[in-house]
Amino acid sequence: MLNLTYNEMLSAYDDYPAPIRPYLLRAETHPLLREKLTKSFMRAFIDLLSRANIANPARPIWVRMDTTARRLGISAKTVSRAIALMTENAWLRPSEHHDGRNWQGKYAGREFILSAELRKIVGLPIDVAPLPPPSGPEAATDGSMGATCTNPAVEPSRPGSSAQVESSDGVEKSEGAEEGSGTAVDKSPSERTEMSDGLASFPQKPAENPGEQTKMSDGYIGVNNVFLKKEASLKSEAFIIETQGEKTIRIPADLAEMHTVFGISGKGICGLMRLAKEKCQRLQDVWKAKKDQLAKAGATGGRAVLYLRRLMSCGEDFAYIARNMIPSPPVTTEPVPASDAPVQRSHASGERPDARKPSSGSDLIDHLNLLEFGKTCAFRKFRHVSNGMTVRFYDGSADVSRGSTYEVYAGGMLVGLYRGVYRGNLVEVKE
C-alpha cells in the first residue's frame, strides 16, 4: 500500500501557485466531484479552479478554451464540455458583464464566477466583501489568475511603503528610503546640511509653464515641441479617457463619441487609429462615413471595433466619402426676370443645388443640350483625367466607380457626367 504524506500529495500541483494547492487537493479528493467529473473533466476543472482569487473567490475568472486545451494536452471540445457540465451543476455561472469578446471584438473566451456551493465544497470563503479588479503591472495577465494567500497573522509588506521604524537611538528611519540597499541610512545633521547646500548650488530654472518643461537632475529643461504630434490628441480640446491603474488615454475630440456613445474602450480606439495609419486612412473619415450604419446595427464595444477593422481592410477610400458628405457652403442665386425663371431659389441651408432642376432659362437650355449630347455617350467608357474615376454609360444610366466606391447614376443625375465629357474632363477609353 502506498503511503503518501500531505506535502507529497501537494507536490502533484507544483505547476500551480502554492497558496491554492490545498484547495486543489481538496477538490480532487471530494467524493461528489469525483463522481460527476471524468479524468479529463477533472483536469480542466483543476486548471480553472487554480485561477481563483483566495481573498475574493467571487471575482470573475477569464477562460480561453483553446489556451486551456493546449496547456493541458486535451481537446478544446473537452474543455467546453467540462465547463458546460460545471455550469449545469451550478458550480459556475457566466459573468453578466462580459459577452466573450476581447477588445478587438473577437470571441476569445468567457468570464465565469465560482458559485457559493462550489466554494463551500473546496473550502474557499463564501461571504467576502467585493474587491476591485487587479490593475497595473502586478496584475495577472489572464484575468483573475493570481491566487493570493490571506493569513490574518501576517500582514504582507508593500514596496515603497512609508511606514516608519524607530531605532534604538530614537531616530526614525524610513523602510523604503533606499531601495538599492534595502536598509535606511541615518544622516547626521552636519551631513544633511552639506547635502542641502550642494543641491542648492545647482542652477534652478523656475517652472513658468510646467507643460513645456520637465524636471531633470540639473534643473528644468525645456521640451522640444518639434517632436510633438499635430493631432488633436495632444491639444487642449482632446478627449481624455481615465482608466483604473493604467495610463491616461488622450484621443481626438472628434472621436469622443466612439467612447461615450458606442462604448469602445480607449485601447480599442488607439488600435483602430494605428490600423488606419497603416492603411493610409484617417479614423475620423472612417467614423464619419460609417457611424450611422453602426448606430442602425446597434453595434457597440468589441462588435463595433471588429466591424471598423474589417471596413478599413476592404480598401475603400473613406477620405473621398467623408469629403463628399460635407455640405457645400451657402449659395444664393441672383434674381432673374420672371419670364425666364418663375422661381427664385436660395440654398441657405447648405444643401447642394439639384442638377436635375435648372434654376434659370439659360440653365434649362444647357440642361436640354447636355441630355441630347449624352445620347452619343451611350455604351461607351470614360475615365477622369486626374482622380481615376471610371464612368460607363448605358441607355439612361451610368456606372460610376472610384477605387472600391461604386455608384449608379440615372436620369437627371447624368447631366454632370455629360458636362464632364463635353468639357474634356472625362476621356474615352477604347476597349
C-alpha positions as CSV (number, residue, x, y, z in Angstrom):
1,M,0.0,0.0,0.0
2,L,1.3,3.4,-1.0
3,N,1.6,5.8,1.9
4,L,2.0,9.5,1.0
5,T,2.3,12.5,3.3
6,Y,0.3,15.6,2.9
7,N,3.2,17.5,1.4
8,E,3.9,14.7,-1.1
9,M,0.3,14.9,-2.3
10,L,0.6,18.7,-2.7
11,S,3.7,18.2,-4.8
12,A,1.4,16.9,-7.6
13,Y,0.3,20.5,-8.1
14,D,3.7,22.1,-8.5
15,D,2.6,23.8,-11.7
16,Y,0.1,25.9,-9.8
17,P,0.7,28.7,-7.1
18,A,1.5,27.4,-3.6
19,P,-1.4,29.1,-1.8
20,I,-4.1,27.4,-4.0
21,R,-2.7,23.9,-3.8
22,P,-4.6,22.8,-0.7
23,Y,-7.9,23.8,-2.3
24,L,-7.0,21.9,-5.4
25,L,-6.2,18.7,-3.4
26,R,-9.5,19.1,-1.5
27,A,-11.4,19.5,-4.8
28,E,-9.8,16.5,-6.5
29,T,-10.4,14.2,-3.5
30,H,-14.0,15.3,-2.9
31,P,-16.4,12.4,-3.5
32,L,-19.1,14.5,-5.2
33,L,-16.7,16.0,-7.7
34,R,-15.0,12.6,-8.4
35,E,-18.4,11.1,-9.1
36,K,-19.5,13.8,-11.5
37,L,-16.3,14.5,-13.4
38,T,-14.2,12.3,-15.6
39,K,-10.4,12.4,-15.6
40,S,-10.2,14.9,-18.4
41,F,-13.0,17.0,-17.0
42,M,-11.2,17.0,-13.6
43,R,-8.0,18.3,-15.2
44,A,-10.0,21.1,-16.8
45,F,-11.7,21.8,-13.5
46,I,-8.5,21.9,-11.5
47,D,-6.9,24.3,-14.0
48,L,-9.9,26.6,-13.8
49,L,-10.0,26.5,-10.0
50,S,-6.3,27.3,-9.8
51,R,-7.1,30.8,-11.2
52,A,-9.5,31.6,-8.3
53,N,-8.5,34.5,-6.1
54,I,-8.4,33.2,-2.5
55,A,-9.1,36.7,-1.0
56,N,-12.1,37.2,-3.2
57,P,-13.3,34.0,-4.9
58,A,-16.3,35.8,-6.4
59,R,-14.0,37.7,-8.8
60,P,-14.6,36.6,-12.4
61,I,-12.2,34.1,-13.9
62,W,-11.2,34.5,-17.6
63,V,-11.1,31.3,-19.5
64,R,-9.9,30.6,-23.1
65,M,-10.9,27.2,-24.4
66,D,-8.0,26.9,-26.9
67,T,-5.3,28.1,-24.5
68,T,-6.5,25.8,-21.7
69,A,-6.7,22.8,-24.0
70,R,-3.2,23.4,-25.3
71,R,-1.8,23.7,-21.8
72,L,-3.4,20.5,-20.6
73,G,-2.9,18.5,-23.8
74,I,-6.6,17.8,-24.3
75,S,-9.1,19.0,-27.0
76,A,-10.9,22.3,-26.8
77,K,-14.2,20.4,-27.1
78,T,-13.4,18.5,-23.9
79,V,-12.8,21.8,-22.1
80,S,-16.0,23.2,-23.5
81,R,-18.0,20.1,-22.3
82,A,-16.4,20.3,-18.9
83,I,-17.4,23.9,-18.4
84,A,-20.9,23.1,-19.7
85,L,-21.2,20.3,-17.1
86,M,-20.0,22.6,-14.3
87,T,-22.4,25.2,-15.4
88,E,-25.2,22.6,-15.4
89,N,-24.4,21.6,-11.9
90,A,-24.5,25.3,-10.7
91,W,-20.8,25.2,-9.8
92,L,-20.0,28.0,-12.3
93,R,-22.1,30.8,-13.8
94,P,-21.1,33.1,-16.7
95,S,-20.4,36.7,-15.9
96,E,-23.2,39.0,-16.9
97,H,-20.9,41.9,-17.6
98,H,-18.9,40.2,-20.4
99,D,-20.0,38.8,-23.7
100,G,-16.9,36.8,-24.5
101,R,-15.3,39.3,-26.9
102,N,-11.9,40.8,-26.4
103,W,-11.0,44.4,-27.1
104,Q,-10.6,43.6,-30.8
105,G,-14.2,42.4,-30.9
106,K,-13.4,38.7,-31.5
107,Y,-14.8,35.8,-29.5
108,A,-11.8,34.8,-27.4
109,G,-13.2,33.3,-24.2
110,R,-15.6,33.8,-21.4
111,E,-15.6,35.0,-17.7
112,F,-17.0,32.7,-15.1
113,I,-17.7,33.1,-11.4
114,L,-17.5,30.3,-8.8
115,S,-20.8,29.6,-7.1
116,A,-21.2,29.6,-3.3
117,E,-21.9,25.9,-3.4
118,L,-18.6,25.1,-5.0
119,R,-16.7,27.5,-2.7
120,K,-18.2,25.7,0.2
121,I,-17.1,22.3,-1.2
122,V,-13.5,23.3,-1.7
123,G,-13.3,25.4,1.4
124,L,-13.0,28.9,-0.2
125,P,-14.5,31.9,1.6
126,I,-18.2,32.3,0.9
127,D,-19.1,35.7,2.3
128,V,-16.4,38.2,1.2
129,A,-16.5,41.9,0.6
130,P,-16.2,42.8,-3.1
131,L,-12.7,43.8,-4.1
132,P,-11.7,45.9,-7.1
133,P,-10.2,44.1,-10.0
134,P,-6.4,43.9,-10.3
135,S,-4.7,46.6,-12.2
136,G,-1.2,47.8,-13.0
137,P,1.9,45.7,-13.9
138,E,1.5,43.4,-10.9
139,A,-1.9,42.2,-12.1
140,A,-2.3,38.8,-13.7
141,T,-2.5,38.8,-17.4
142,D,-5.1,36.0,-17.7
143,G,-7.9,37.8,-15.8
144,S,-8.0,36.8,-12.1
145,M,-5.3,34.1,-12.3
146,G,-3.2,35.3,-9.4
147,A,-4.1,33.4,-6.3
148,T,-3.2,35.3,-3.1
149,C,-2.7,33.9,0.4
150,T,-4.6,35.7,3.2
151,N,-3.1,34.9,6.5
152,P,-4.5,37.2,9.2
153,A,-1.4,36.8,11.4
154,V,1.0,38.0,8.7
155,E,0.5,41.4,7.1
156,P,2.1,41.5,3.6
157,S,4.6,44.2,3.2
158,R,4.2,46.6,0.3
159,P,7.2,48.0,-1.6
160,G,7.7,51.8,-1.2
161,S,5.5,52.0,2.0
162,S,6.0,55.0,4.2
163,A,6.0,53.1,7.5
164,Q,8.4,54.5,10.0
165,V,10.6,52.3,12.2
166,E,12.1,53.8,15.4
167,S,15.7,52.7,16.0
168,S,17.3,52.1,19.4
169,D,18.9,55.6,19.4
170,G,15.5,57.3,19.0
171,V,15.9,58.4,15.3
172,E,13.1,57.5,12.9
173,K,14.1,55.6,9.7
174,S,12.1,55.1,6.6
175,E,11.7,51.5,5.4
176,G,11.5,52.4,1.8
177,A,14.1,55.2,1.9
178,E,16.8,53.4,0.0
179,E,15.6,50.7,-2.4
180,G,19.0,49.7,-3.6
181,S,20.5,48.7,-0.3
182,G,17.3,47.7,1.4
183,T,18.3,49.5,4.6
184,A,17.8,53.0,5.9
185,V,20.9,55.0,6.4
186,D,20.7,57.8,9.0
187,K,22.4,61.1,8.2
188,S,23.9,63.3,10.9
189,P,22.7,67.0,11.0
190,S,26.0,68.2,9.6
191,E,25.9,65.8,6.7
192,R,22.3,66.8,5.9
193,T,23.3,70.5,5.9
194,E,26.2,69.8,3.5
195,M,24.0,67.8,1.2
196,S,21.3,70.5,1.1
197,D,24.0,73.2,0.3
198,G,25.3,71.1,-2.5
199,L,21.9,70.7,-4.1
200,A,21.2,74.4,-3.8
201,S,24.4,75.1,-5.8
202,F,22.8,73.7,-9.0
203,P,21.0,76.3,-11.2
204,Q,17.3,76.1,-10.8
205,K,15.0,77.5,-13.5
206,P,11.6,78.4,-12.3
207,A,8.8,76.4,-13.9
208,E,6.9,79.2,-15.7
209,N,5.0,76.7,-17.9
210,P,5.1,73.2,-16.5
211,G,3.6,71.8,-19.7
212,E,6.7,72.9,-21.7
213,Q,9.3,71.7,-19.2
214,T,10.4,68.6,-17.5
215,K,12.4,68.2,-14.3
216,M,15.9,66.8,-14.8
217,S,18.8,66.2,-12.4
218,D,20.3,69.6,-13.1
219,G,17.1,71.7,-13.1
220,Y,14.2,72.3,-15.5
221,I,15.0,71.5,-19.2
222,G,12.7,72.8,-22.0
223,V,10.9,70.3,-24.2
224,N,11.5,70.5,-27.9
225,N,8.0,71.0,-29.4
226,V,9.1,69.9,-32.9
227,F,8.6,66.3,-31.9
228,L,5.1,66.7,-30.7
229,K,2.4,65.3,-33.0
230,K,0.0,67.8,-34.6
231,E,-3.0,65.5,-33.9
232,A,-5.8,66.7,-31.7
233,S,-4.9,64.1,-29.1
234,L,-2.2,66.4,-27.8
235,K,-4.2,69.6,-27.8
236,S,-6.2,71.1,-25.1
237,E,-9.5,70.0,-26.7
238,A,-8.5,66.3,-26.7
239,F,-10.9,63.9,-25.0
240,I,-9.3,62.2,-22.0
241,I,-10.2,58.6,-21.0
242,E,-9.5,57.8,-17.4
243,T,-8.7,54.1,-16.8
244,Q,-8.1,52.5,-13.4
245,G,-4.5,51.5,-12.9
246,E,-3.4,52.5,-16.4
247,K,-2.0,55.5,-18.2
248,T,-4.5,58.2,-19.1
249,I,-5.5,57.9,-22.8
250,R,-6.0,61.0,-24.9
251,I,-7.9,60.7,-28.2
252,P,-9.0,63.3,-30.7
253,A,-12.1,65.2,-29.7
254,D,-14.0,64.3,-32.8
255,L,-13.6,60.6,-31.8
256,A,-15.0,61.1,-28.3
257,E,-18.4,59.7,-29.4
258,M,-16.8,56.3,-30.0
259,H,-16.2,56.0,-26.3
260,T,-19.1,57.9,-24.8
261,V,-21.9,56.6,-27.0
262,F,-20.7,53.3,-28.5
263,G,-18.7,52.1,-25.5
264,I,-15.4,51.5,-27.4
265,S,-12.5,51.4,-24.9
266,G,-9.5,53.7,-25.2
267,K,-7.3,50.7,-26.1
268,G,-9.7,49.8,-28.9
269,I,-9.7,53.4,-30.3
270,C,-5.9,53.5,-30.3
271,G,-5.7,50.2,-32.1
272,L,-8.1,51.5,-34.8
273,M,-6.1,54.6,-35.2
274,R,-2.9,52.6,-35.6
275,L,-4.6,50.3,-38.2
276,A,-6.0,53.4,-40.1
277,K,-2.5,54.8,-40.3
278,E,-1.1,51.5,-41.7
279,K,-3.9,51.6,-44.3
280,C,-3.1,55.3,-45.2
281,Q,-6.5,56.3,-43.9
282,R,-7.8,58.5,-41.1
283,L,-10.0,57.1,-38.4
284,Q,-12.0,60.3,-38.4
285,D,-13.0,59.7,-42.0
286,V,-14.0,56.1,-41.4
287,W,-16.0,57.1,-38.4
288,K,-17.8,59.9,-40.2
289,A,-18.7,57.6,-43.2
290,K,-19.9,54.6,-41.2
291,K,-21.2,56.0,-37.9
292,D,-24.8,55.8,-39.0
293,Q,-24.5,52.2,-40.0
294,L,-23.1,51.3,-36.6
295,A,-26.0,53.0,-34.9
296,K,-28.6,51.2,-37.1
297,A,-27.0,47.9,-36.4
298,G,-26.7,48.5,-32.7
299,A,-23.0,47.5,-32.7
300,T,-21.2,48.7,-29.6
301,G,-17.9,47.8,-27.8
302,G,-16.0,45.0,-29.3
303,R,-18.5,44.4,-32.1
304,A,-18.0,48.0,-33.3
305,V,-14.2,47.6,-33.2
306,L,-14.4,44.4,-35.3
307,Y,-16.7,46.0,-37.8
308,L,-14.4,49.0,-38.3
309,R,-11.3,46.9,-38.6
310,R,-12.9,44.9,-41.4
311,L,-14.0,48.1,-43.1
312,M,-10.5,49.5,-43.1
313,S,-9.2,46.3,-44.6
314,C,-11.5,46.4,-47.7
315,G,-9.6,49.2,-49.5
316,E,-12.4,51.7,-49.6
317,D,-11.5,55.4,-50.0
318,F,-13.1,56.8,-46.9
319,A,-11.5,60.2,-47.3
320,Y,-13.4,60.6,-50.6
321,I,-16.7,59.5,-49.0
322,A,-16.3,61.8,-46.0
323,R,-15.3,64.7,-48.2
324,N,-18.5,64.3,-50.3
325,M,-20.6,64.2,-47.1
326,I,-19.5,67.7,-46.2
327,P,-22.3,70.1,-47.2
328,S,-21.5,72.8,-49.7
329,P,-21.2,76.4,-48.4
330,P,-24.4,78.6,-48.6
331,V,-25.1,79.7,-52.1
332,T,-27.6,82.3,-53.2
333,T,-28.9,82.8,-56.7
334,E,-29.1,86.2,-58.5
335,P,-32.6,87.3,-59.3
336,V,-33.6,86.9,-63.0
337,P,-36.6,88.2,-65.0
338,A,-39.8,86.5,-64.1
339,S,-40.3,85.4,-67.8
340,D,-37.0,83.4,-67.7
341,A,-37.2,81.9,-64.2
342,P,-40.5,81.6,-62.4
343,V,-38.9,80.5,-59.1
344,Q,-36.0,82.1,-57.2
345,R,-34.2,79.6,-55.0
346,S,-31.9,80.2,-52.1
347,H,-29.7,77.4,-50.8
348,A,-29.1,78.9,-47.3
349,S,-29.4,75.6,-45.6
350,G,-26.1,74.4,-47.1
351,E,-27.7,71.8,-49.5
352,R,-26.3,71.2,-52.9
353,P,-28.4,72.6,-55.8
354,D,-30.2,69.8,-57.7
355,A,-28.7,69.4,-61.2
356,R,-31.9,67.8,-62.4
357,K,-33.9,71.1,-61.9
358,P,-32.4,74.1,-63.7
359,S,-32.9,77.4,-61.9
360,S,-32.8,79.8,-64.9
361,G,-33.7,79.9,-68.6
362,S,-30.1,79.6,-69.8
363,D,-29.6,76.6,-67.4
364,L,-32.6,75.0,-68.9
365,I,-31.2,75.3,-72.5
366,D,-27.9,73.9,-71.3
367,H,-29.6,71.1,-69.5
368,L,-31.5,70.0,-72.6
369,N,-28.4,70.3,-74.8
370,L,-26.4,68.1,-72.4
371,L,-29.2,65.5,-72.4
372,E,-29.1,65.5,-76.2
373,F,-25.3,65.3,-76.2
374,G,-25.5,62.4,-73.7
375,K,-27.2,60.2,-76.3
376,T,-23.9,60.0,-78.1
377,C,-22.1,58.7,-74.9
378,A,-24.3,55.6,-74.6
379,F,-22.4,52.3,-74.2
380,R,-19.0,54.0,-74.0
381,K,-16.5,54.0,-71.3
382,F,-14.7,57.2,-69.9
383,R,-12.1,57.8,-67.3
384,H,-11.4,61.1,-65.4
385,V,-8.1,62.8,-66.3
386,S,-6.9,63.3,-62.7
387,N,-8.9,61.4,-60.0
388,G,-9.1,58.0,-61.6
389,M,-12.9,57.9,-61.7
390,T,-14.3,55.5,-64.3
391,V,-17.7,56.0,-65.9
392,R,-19.5,53.5,-68.2
393,F,-22.6,55.0,-69.9
394,Y,-25.7,53.0,-70.8
395,D,-29.1,54.0,-72.2
396,G,-30.3,56.3,-69.5
397,S,-27.9,55.2,-66.7
398,A,-24.2,55.1,-65.9
399,D,-21.9,53.1,-63.6
400,V,-19.5,55.3,-61.7
401,S,-16.6,53.7,-59.8
402,R,-13.7,55.2,-58.0
403,G,-11.4,52.8,-56.2
404,S,-13.8,50.5,-54.3
405,T,-16.6,53.0,-54.3
406,Y,-19.4,52.1,-56.8
407,E,-22.5,54.1,-57.6
408,V,-25.3,54.1,-60.3
409,Y,-26.4,57.3,-61.8
410,A,-29.7,57.7,-63.7
411,G,-32.0,60.3,-65.2
412,G,-31.1,63.9,-64.5
413,M,-28.1,62.8,-62.4
414,L,-26.2,62.2,-65.6
415,V,-26.1,65.9,-66.5
416,G,-22.9,66.4,-64.5
417,L,-21.2,63.4,-66.2
418,Y,-22.3,64.6,-69.6
419,R,-20.8,68.1,-68.8
420,G,-17.5,66.4,-67.8
421,V,-17.4,64.6,-71.2
422,Y,-18.2,67.8,-73.1
423,R,-15.5,69.8,-71.3
424,G,-12.9,67.1,-71.7
425,N,-12.5,66.1,-68.1
426,L,-13.7,62.6,-68.9
427,V,-11.7,60.9,-71.7
428,E,-13.0,57.9,-73.6
429,V,-11.2,54.6,-73.0
430,K,-11.1,52.2,-76.0
431,E,-11.8,48.6,-75.1
